[in-house]
Amino acid sequence: MKRAVRVILFLFLVYLAGSFVSQAQAEGPKLLIPQTMFDFGYVPPQAVISHYYLVKNVGEDILKIEKVKPG
C-alpha cells in the first residue's frame, strides 16, 4: 500500500514538473516550421529551383533569427 502511494506521489510530482517546464518554454519565443522538408523530385541539370518555407513565431516574445545556413 505504501509503495502504491509513493508511486502515485512520484508520478504526480513528475506531472507537476512537466507542467512548469512547458509553461516556462511558452513564455519565450518559439519557432514553428510546419513543413521542414520538400521533395523537388527529378531536377534536370542546370535548373533553377526554389521553395518557400513558412516560419512562424508562436511564442510570447520577439523571435530573432540571427543566422541562417542553407543545407
Phi, psi and omega in degrees: 000315180296323180295319179297320178295319179296318180296315179296318178297318179297314180297322177296318178294322176296319178298315179297318179298319178296323178295318180294321179295316181293326177292321179294323179289329182288339183287330182267189176290149178217123182272131176238122176235097184299322181244111182261350179222151176216129180262114179281349183073211179286130177235120180293154178302147178070008180281146175255122182231158177207161177206139179261137175249137176279125177238124186226139175267113179254008178273186183255011181226170181289132178262123178251121175259107187263337183209133179233132177239116177290151182218000000 
